[in-house]
């Protein structure tokens, strides 16, 4: 498992479960991984775990919504290594801040704009700063973005989040076209609900109370369109990410790669 040997990766928002899984897989496949988040304690713990398991990781405190911090950190990474091969941003948004579960007639404009600014805005910042540095140091790397299947499902009461997810997919295609001339790939992982994550379990708890139905009944809403009996896991998502940034993953340049084990309701 050394298809990322001698590669250098930066993972933003690595305190989250998805970004943490991606960082672990990058390291398991041989990459040197820089894990960053606003919560330095969390990413320091992650880096120590990766190093204890035979990988190579360093932790840093970076706000993925602060372009100066992003730029300074990537400059430091390149100064240390002379290259930058892949960047992944796993930033999310608290569903209440995004107005998720609230009808469009009741959600506030601030709630609607929250995921567009926070999620899509952060993906734009980390991607464009990474591309700038990849161009300067001539690293023909991969910018790996993250969205969710809400971009292509017809789900009510999710206006802000669904709009942000669709915007990220459009951003991926634009960046692939812009940066491809420099040998830089842009690919987007589109994740379905990963049932093992605390975020999904918390939403199931809250939404079941709001709808006045049982927790089990609400949980079925997340899996009833599954083609297979098992949904995606964090491990599977991380391994897919590691493949996409590898040399073989080049065939998916500009593509939106669904991580959901197949959905009947996904366009």
N, C-alpha and C positions, 0 to 999 in steps of 0.2 A: 504493500500500500504506500508507494512512494511516487505516485504520479504528479504530486505537487512539490517534489523535492527541489530545494534551492529557490523556491518561490516565496515572495513576501506578500502577506495579506494584512489588510486593516479591516476590522469589523467594528462598526459603529453601533451604539445602543446595545452593546453586548451583555448588559445586565438582564436583558429579556430572554425568555426561554428559547425562542426561535433563533435569535442571533447567537446565543450560547451554543446551541446545537451545531450551527454552521461553523463557528470557531473551532469546536472540538473536531469536526470532520476535516476541516482544512489542516489542522495540526496532525491528525492521525495519518493523513496522506502526505506528510512531509513538509508542509509549509511552515515558515516562521510567521506567527500570528500576533498582531498587535490588537488587543481587545480594549475598547474604550467605551465610556459611558459617563454620565454626570455623577453616577454613584461609583466612586473609585474603590470603595471597599468591596462591592459586588464583583467588579471585574478583576480586582486583585485576587480574590478567592478563585475566580474562574481560571486565571493565569496559573496560579499555583496548582490547581487540579490538573491542568493540561501538562504542565512541566512534570508533575509527579507520575503521570502516565506515559512519559517518554517523549512528549512533544516539546515544542519551543514556543513560548508565549511571553509577552510583556503587557503590562496593564498601563493605561493612561486615562486621565480625566479630560474628556472632551464633550462639549455640548454640541450635538449634531444639528442644532439650529443656529449655531454661531459660526459664521463663515471664517472669521479670523482665527478662532480656535481650530477649526478643521484644517485651514491652510497651514498654520504653524505646526500642527502635529504631523501632517503629511510631509512637510519640509524636513522635519526631524527624522522621520522614517527613511526618507530617501538619502539624507546625509549619512545615516548609519549603514545603509545597505546598497546605495547606488541604484536602486530599482524599486518599483511598486507594481506588483503583478495582478492583484485583485482587491477590490473593495466591495464590502457588503454592508448595507444599512438595514437594521431590523427594527427601526423606530415604529412605535405604535401610538395609539391614542386611547385614553380612558373613555369607554363608551358613553358615559353620562356627559362628559365634556363635549362629545361629538353629537349629542342629541340622538344617539341610536336608540330605537324603540319608541321615539316620539313622533307623532304624525307631522308631516310637512307643514300643516296648517298651524301647528303649535310650537314647533321648534324655533328657537331664536336664530337670528342671522349670525350671531357670534358662534352658536353651536354648529350651524351649518358650515361656517368657514373654518372651524377648528381643525378638522382632519385635512382640509385642503392646505392650510398653512403649515400645520405640524407635520403631517405624514408626507404629502406630496412636496411641500416646500423643503423639507429636510432631504428627501431623496434628490431633489434638484441641486441643492447645495453640495452635498457630499459627492455626487456624480460629476458635476462640472469642475469642482476643485481637483478631484482625483484625475480627471481627464487632462486638465491643464498640466499637472505634474507628470503624468505618464507621457505626454507629448514632449515635455522638456527633457526628460531623462531617457526618452525613446524606449520606454517599456511598453511592449505591445500586450497590454493587460486586458482584464475583464472587469467591467462595472456590472455588478449583480444587484438588481433592484428587487424590491419585495412589494407585492400587492396581495389582495384577497379576492376570492371568487365572487364576492359581492359585486364586482365590476360587471358581471355578465349574468346575474340572476335577477329575477323580478321579485324583489323582497320589499314589502312596505315598511315605512317608518325608518328608513336608513339613508335618507337623502344625502347628507354630508359625507358619510363614510363611503357610500357607493360611488359618489362623484369623485372623491379623492382616489379611489382604487382605479377607476377608469382613466383618470388623468395620468396616473403613474404608468399605465400601459402605453398611452400615447407618448409620454415622455421617453420611454424606452426606445420606441421606434425612431423618434427624432434623433436621439443621441447616437444610436447605432449608425444612422445615416451621416451624421456630422463627424463622428470620430473614426469611422471605419477607414478613412484614408490614411490614418496614422496607425492602422493595425490594431485599434482598440475596439473590443467587442462590448456591446450592451445587451444584457439578457435580463428578463424579469421572471422571478418565481411567483406564481399565483397560487397561494395556498388555500386549501379548503380548511374547514374547522378541524383543528387538531385537538381531539377530545381529552388528551392527557394534560393539556396546559391549564394552569390556574386561571388564565384569562377566560377561556371558554367555560370552565366549570363555574366561575363567578357569574358570568352572564346567564347561564342556565338557571342558577339559583335566583338571581334577581328577576329575570323575565318570567319565571314560573310564578313568582309572587305577584307580579304586576298583572299577569293574565289570569290569576286565580285558578291555576291548574297544577297538577302534580309535577314534581321535578322530573320524574321519568317521562311523563308525557311531553314536557318541553324538550327534553334531551332528544326525543325521537325526531323533532323538527330538524335537528342538525344531521341526522343520518338517514332519513326516510327516502332520499333520492340517491343513496349510494348504490352503485352497480355491484360492487363486491361487498362482502359481509364485514370487511375490516377497512377502516379509514386510514389515512396517513398518520405516521408517527413522527416525532421529532427526529429520531435517528434517520428515518427515510428521507426527510427533508434535508438534513445535513449532508447525507451521502449524495443526494441529487445535486446540491449546491457544489460539492467538491468535484463532481463530474463536469458540471457546466463550466467551471473555471479552468478545467484541464484542457490539454491540447485537443482532445476528442470532442470537447463541448463546443468547439468553434462552429459546428454545424447548426447550432441553435442561435446564432447571432441575430439580434433584433426580435427574437421570438418571445412569446409569453408561454411559459412552461407550467402547465397545471400540475399541482401536487395535491391530488384528491382521490386517487385510486379509481376515478371514473364517476361522473355524476350525470344522472338523467336530466337534470334541469339546468345544466350549464350550456350556454350557447357555444 
